[in-house]
Amino acid sequence: MAKWEEIRHQVSIAGNVTDAWKGSAIAGAQVEITSAPQVFMDWLTERAKQFGDKWSKMTKRPDRILTKADGHFHFMDLPDGQYTLTARLPESGTRYGTAAVTVTVAHGSGGSIVMAQADIKLPPTLLKGKITDVDTSDAVILAEVRIQGSADKTLSDGNGQYVLAGIEVGRRSVLISAQGYQQALSVVQFNQAGEEVNLDFVVQPETP
């Protein structure tokens, strides 16, 4: 079996974790190597034995790291081969799904590691749609879209479009309130973290 020794002086894989919808950096995301060359996996198995039950709970390991405030992460001195990195945001509950990327680590002609770039976009659990007038089909602007029983809310834009990102999975009641219109209520089901659901509303003017 091939052997490999960790040297820790060159960056092998580096990247950033961002919100797939907003493009903003995500701090505290866990990035883990979930697939790697066998020589590295064998080395990890031996390393895990040194820590026993603590290994699975460790947030920082040779194969696992948390992103910094700017969403950055990196792994050092990995052997050549193909790697799959999986990112998730543990503290967000089901407000974000997971995402993965596959990269290849290799050494250049001079013996130095050619750093692999591994940017990952985490998908938020997301609700979006359009709000229109039942009589004219015109866009209804500045309508409040609220998830009942939570602090999640937003306003429709100049085209009547709205987006609510980072919603908890489950059955959610969505309430629409707009000046001059009757309130509208609809129920939507989110089945998994990172799911995107489209829900349009047609609202009726208030009765004079």
C-alpha positions as CSV (number, residue, x, y, z in Angstrom):
1,M,0.0,0.0,0.0
2,A,1.3,3.4,-0.9
3,K,2.2,5.7,1.9
4,W,2.0,9.4,2.3
5,E,3.3,11.8,4.9
6,E,1.7,15.1,5.8
7,I,4.2,18.0,5.4
8,R,1.9,21.0,5.8
9,H,3.6,23.8,4.0
10,Q,1.8,24.2,0.7
11,V,-1.9,24.9,0.0
12,S,-3.4,22.2,-2.1
13,I,-7.0,23.2,-2.4
14,A,-8.5,26.7,-1.7
15,G,-11.8,28.3,-2.2
16,N,-14.7,30.3,-0.9
17,V,-18.2,29.3,0.2
18,T,-21.0,31.7,-0.8
19,D,-24.7,32.0,-0.8
20,A,-25.9,30.6,-4.2
21,W,-28.7,33.2,-4.4
22,K,-27.1,36.4,-3.0
23,G,-23.5,35.6,-3.8
24,S,-22.4,36.8,-0.3
25,A,-19.7,35.0,1.7
26,I,-20.8,32.4,4.3
27,A,-18.8,32.2,7.5
28,G,-18.8,29.1,9.6
29,A,-19.6,26.7,6.8
30,Q,-18.2,23.2,7.2
31,V,-16.2,22.0,4.2
32,E,-15.2,18.4,4.3
33,I,-13.3,16.1,2.0
34,T,-15.8,13.3,1.3
35,S,-13.9,11.5,-1.4
36,A,-10.1,11.3,-1.9
37,P,-7.3,9.1,-3.2
38,Q,-7.0,5.9,-1.2
39,V,-3.6,6.8,0.2
40,F,-5.1,9.9,1.9
41,M,-8.2,8.0,3.1
42,D,-6.0,5.3,4.7
43,W,-3.9,8.0,6.4
44,L,-7.1,9.5,7.8
45,T,-8.2,6.2,9.1
46,E,-5.0,5.8,11.1
47,R,-5.2,9.4,12.3
48,A,-8.8,8.9,13.5
49,K,-7.7,6.1,15.8
50,Q,-5.6,8.6,17.8
51,F,-8.6,10.6,18.7
52,G,-11.2,7.9,19.2
53,D,-14.8,9.1,19.8
54,K,-13.6,12.7,19.6
55,W,-12.8,12.4,15.9
56,S,-16.4,12.6,14.6
57,K,-17.1,15.8,16.6
58,M,-14.0,17.7,15.7
59,T,-14.7,20.8,13.6
60,K,-11.1,21.1,12.4
61,R,-9.3,18.1,11.0
62,P,-7.0,17.4,8.0
63,D,-10.2,16.6,6.0
64,R,-12.6,19.1,7.6
65,I,-12.5,22.9,8.2
66,L,-14.8,25.8,8.9
67,T,-14.8,28.9,6.6
68,K,-13.5,32.2,7.8
69,A,-15.5,35.5,8.0
70,D,-14.9,36.0,4.3
71,G,-16.0,32.5,3.4
72,H,-12.5,31.3,2.6
73,F,-11.1,27.9,3.3
74,H,-8.0,25.8,2.3
75,F,-6.5,22.4,2.8
76,M,-2.7,21.8,3.0
77,D,-0.3,19.3,1.5
78,L,-2.6,16.8,-0.1
79,P,-1.4,13.9,-2.2
80,D,-2.1,14.0,-6.0
81,G,-5.5,12.9,-7.1
82,Q,-9.1,13.7,-7.3
83,Y,-11.0,15.1,-4.4
84,T,-14.7,15.8,-3.7
85,L,-15.4,18.5,-1.2
86,T,-18.9,18.9,0.4
87,A,-20.0,22.0,2.2
88,R,-22.9,22.6,4.6
89,L,-23.9,25.1,7.3
90,P,-24.5,23.1,10.5
91,E,-25.9,26.0,12.5
92,S,-28.5,27.0,9.9
93,G,-30.7,24.0,10.5
94,T,-32.5,23.4,7.2
95,R,-32.2,26.9,5.9
96,Y,-29.4,25.8,3.6
97,G,-28.8,22.7,1.6
98,T,-25.4,21.1,0.9
99,A,-23.2,21.5,-2.2
100,A,-20.2,19.6,-3.5
101,V,-17.4,20.2,-6.0
102,T,-14.7,17.9,-7.4
103,V,-11.2,19.1,-8.1
104,T,-7.8,17.5,-8.9
105,V,-4.6,18.1,-6.9
106,A,-1.3,17.7,-8.8
107,H,2.3,18.7,-8.6
108,G,3.9,20.8,-11.2
109,S,7.2,20.1,-13.1
110,G,9.1,21.9,-10.3
111,G,7.6,19.7,-7.6
112,S,5.4,22.3,-6.1
113,I,1.7,21.7,-5.7
114,V,-0.5,23.4,-8.3
115,M,-3.3,24.8,-6.1
116,A,-6.8,23.7,-7.1
117,Q,-9.6,26.3,-6.8
118,A,-12.7,24.9,-5.2
119,D,-15.4,27.6,-4.9
120,I,-18.7,26.2,-3.5
121,K,-22.2,27.8,-3.6
122,L,-24.6,26.8,-0.9
123,P,-28.3,26.7,-2.0
124,P,-30.7,28.4,0.5
125,T,-34.1,27.0,1.0
126,L,-35.9,29.5,-1.1
127,L,-39.4,30.8,-1.9
128,K,-40.0,33.1,-4.8
129,G,-42.8,34.3,-7.0
130,K,-44.8,37.2,-8.4
131,I,-47.8,39.2,-7.0
132,T,-50.3,40.6,-9.4
133,D,-53.7,42.3,-9.4
134,V,-56.6,40.0,-10.2
135,D,-58.4,42.6,-12.4
136,T,-55.5,44.2,-14.3
137,S,-52.7,41.6,-14.0
138,D,-50.5,44.5,-13.1
139,A,-47.6,43.9,-10.7
140,V,-48.3,44.7,-7.0
141,I,-45.4,46.5,-5.6
142,L,-44.3,46.8,-1.9
143,A,-46.5,43.9,-0.9
144,E,-45.4,42.3,2.3
145,V,-44.7,38.6,2.1
146,R,-44.5,36.9,5.5
147,I,-44.0,33.4,6.7
148,Q,-46.5,33.1,9.6
149,G,-45.0,32.1,12.9
150,S,-41.5,33.3,12.0
151,A,-39.5,36.5,11.4
152,D,-39.1,35.7,7.7
153,K,-40.6,38.5,5.5
154,T,-39.8,40.6,2.5
155,L,-41.4,43.1,0.1
156,S,-42.2,42.7,-3.6
157,D,-40.2,44.8,-6.0
158,G,-41.2,47.1,-8.9
159,N,-42.1,44.1,-11.0
160,G,-44.1,42.4,-8.3
161,Q,-41.4,39.8,-7.7
162,Y,-40.3,38.6,-4.3
163,V,-37.7,36.3,-2.9
164,L,-37.5,34.8,0.6
165,A,-34.3,32.9,1.1
166,G,-33.2,30.8,4.1
167,I,-36.6,29.3,5.1
168,E,-36.8,26.3,7.4
169,V,-38.1,23.1,5.8
170,G,-41.6,22.0,6.5
171,R,-45.2,23.2,5.9
172,R,-45.3,27.0,5.8
173,S,-48.2,29.5,5.7
174,V,-47.4,32.5,3.5
175,L,-49.4,35.7,4.1
176,I,-49.5,38.5,1.5
177,S,-50.5,42.0,2.7
178,A,-50.6,45.1,0.4
179,Q,-52.1,48.5,0.7
180,G,-55.5,48.6,-1.0
181,Y,-55.7,44.8,-1.4
182,Q,-57.3,42.0,0.6
183,Q,-54.9,39.7,2.3
184,A,-54.0,36.5,0.7
185,L,-52.9,33.3,2.4
186,S,-51.4,30.1,0.9
187,V,-49.6,27.0,2.3
188,V,-46.4,25.7,0.8
189,Q,-44.5,22.5,1.6
190,F,-40.7,22.4,1.7
191,N,-39.4,18.9,1.7
192,Q,-35.7,19.3,1.8
193,A,-33.0,21.8,2.6
194,G,-31.9,23.9,-0.3
195,E,-35.2,23.4,-2.2
196,E,-36.5,26.2,-4.4
197,V,-40.3,26.7,-4.6
198,N,-42.1,29.1,-6.9
199,L,-45.4,30.5,-5.5
200,D,-47.3,33.3,-7.4
201,F,-50.2,35.3,-5.8
202,V,-53.1,37.0,-7.5
203,V,-54.7,39.5,-5.0
204,Q,-58.0,41.2,-5.0
205,P,-58.6,44.9,-4.3
206,E,-60.3,45.8,-1.1
207,T,-64.1,46.3,-1.3
208,P,-65.0,50.0,-1.2
